[in-house]
Amino acid sequence: MASTTAADIVEAVGGPGNITSLTHCATRLRFQLVDGDKADKGAVEAVSGVLGAVPQAGDRFQVVIGGGVQTVYNEIMALPSMSGDRPALSDADLKKAAREGGVRGKVAWLDSLFEFLSDSFRPILGALLGASLFITFMALMSTLGVIGNWADPRTELPPSWQFVNLMWQCVFIFLPLMVAYNAANKLGADPWVGFAIMAVVMLPGFTNLATQEGAQQLHFLGSDITTIPIFGVPLTIFSYNSQVFPPLLMAAVLGPLYKGLKRIIPDNLQLIFVPFFAMLIMIPLTAFLLGPIGVYVGAALANLLSSINSFSPFIFAIIIPLAYPFMVPLGLHWPINAIMLLNIQNLGYDFIQGPMGAWNFACFGATAGVLVLAWREKDKQMTQTATGALAAGLLGGISEPSLYGIHLRFKRIYPRMLVGCLTGGLIIGVGSLLLGLEHGITTQAFVFTSLLTIPAFTPIGLYGIAVLGAFAVAMFLVIISGYKDPQPAVAADAAVAADAAMAADAAVGAAAAAGGAALAGAAGATAVATDLIQVASPLDGTAVALSSVPDPVFAGGVMGPGVAIEPTGSTVYAPGAGLVVAAQPTGHAFGLQLDNGAEVLIHVGIDTVNLKGEGFDVKVANGDRVEVGTPLVTFDRAVIEAAGYPLITPVIVLNGDAFDTVDPVALGPVTHGQPLLDVQRKG
């Protein structure tokens, strides 16, 4: 991706000075900003390679990139402008601000728990995704009869296929070490110390203790376990391969311990003695207590879900795909991923991923529906966003680009996607009953549900029909009903019909006075009137070219075409009939969806968001219906001028790409309600 993409994103979020911190996950850049209002969502989404933008409270801002997020992140961090000093907030300050802003939970410990879980897995998603494709390949070869049951350790595979098997086992067997590294790093401990602590219980010598003299076989909580006395204390021997709960518990204790040791031990001795005492305490604690607790906690959660599935695979197949659309945006799916891995470790198969596939493919189907509509409407930006999101989903099984780039932005999509989820769940549930599947659809490996991983599921035919049904239903419903709010479109149609009716009345009157020639002329005028719409001036003042605005985002037309007004009045009025879709409480900006189809942004002054509402009296709220001349806000010129901010007000048509041309009617003096912009519809 070109380096200009990185520079454009930084500029669109308010410049380097507005960035407090930057991280990324599998598909998104995550900005913590000094002032979230300075981030220009429209400008970000206009950057080449950006699939979507998600402004969040607490001055947070997410930019959806897709699979190339690591590259863009590296390019941003390599920019010369990002190497200077920027204001920094402590981790506690960031979390506090986010909670107060409403983007995070109000319960600090619960919020931190889910953040801890998600950040422990995010960095290894690439490795998991790559390994899942090796698993799919092995499953396909087994289905075709080329090899035997690749997932059964008792199956004797030829050496060449054993080597291929190692390509995915290297990730999943050593997964506890990867999780331990990330989790320890998340909580402020040395990640390599966390790695080393978890490595002790994964050494062959640890598991070999079970064969030593003095080892005892016990039956505990329904399981056969092996213990051996170590210095008189019984040590439980487990295979920790693929386990994720033990390293999470270990890191949860290591983090506070590490910080405590650093407070106690002098600075010049910390390099040696902090890791030493941390390992001295945590290795026995993990081996004797935390590790076994983690194994049993994970097993209890897995058994709970297994009991539900065993009681009724039909009910389970419906609950999972309907729950996931609400769990994923909140990050609640990460603990379920851990249980999937545990199922494979303990049972040899997982029963959750099959129904989960119904949700994923319903999500991708809704995206495909949006892509079809965007292509029909020649909406280049949405076409680009939907194409990237659909590719990431169908080929990689990643739902975030679809979710954050499209679905959460348009409320009409979710109900239709849920119908697709229900369809896929019903097919799995009914099919399981008819085929007598005790555990429903299963897989012997942890895979990302995509087109490429379909062969990893059993029975493959039922799973294929279910995900196809989920995809097709969601796609069809989005196509026939649309994904945008229908109200503006209906109003626009009504306005066009009214214009046509008035033109027809005029034509009839003209015909009565001057004959058929006048009627024909009026009919021609009617055709022109329906192609040209106008946006009225929202202010009294002087209309000037957009390039006069002292802000490169507006002046360069990044937000869209339009005009600017040097105001002489102090009230901003609605420039047309429509809905208020964005009324900033600070009063500095308003977004309106006009009935004629134009999406208009009115930005009162430049950088006036910094006034935090001082000097502004907002008259409307989100969702309000307005007519031409409805007051939106009054502002105190003296307050704005005293703060040193320009009063020049850009008036932008955000969806200018949907029209052939957007031009000022004329530059110069203008009063509110007068025509300001001519907007030519596409023929």
Secondary structure by P-SEA (a helix, b strand, c coil): ccaaaaaaaaaaaccccccccccccccbbbbbccccccccaaaaaacccccccccccccbbbbbbccaaaaaaaaaaaccccccccccccaaaaaaaaaaaccccccaaaaaaaaaaaaacccaaaaaaaaaaaaaaaaaaaaaccccccccccccccaaaaaaaacccccccaaaaaaaaaaaaaaccaaaaaaaaaaaaaccccccccccccbbbbbcccbbbbbbbcccbbbbbbccccccaaaaaaaaaaaaaaaaaaaccccccccccaaaaaaaccaaaaaccaaaaaaaaaaaaaaaaaaaaaacaaaaaaaaaaaaaaaaaaccaaaaaaaaaaaaacccccccaaaaaaaaaaaaaaaaaaaaaaaaacaaaaaaaaaaaaaaacccccccccccccccccaaaaaaaaaaaaaaaaaaaaaaaaacccccccccccccccccccccccaaaaaaaaaaaaaaaaaaaaaacccccaaaaaaaaaaaaaaaaaaaaaaaaaaacccaaaaaaaaaaaaaaaabbbbcccccbbbbccccccccccccccccccccccccccccccccccccccccccccccccccccccbbbbbcccccccccccccccccccccccccccccccccaaaaaaaccccbbbbbccccccccccccccccccccccccbbbbccc
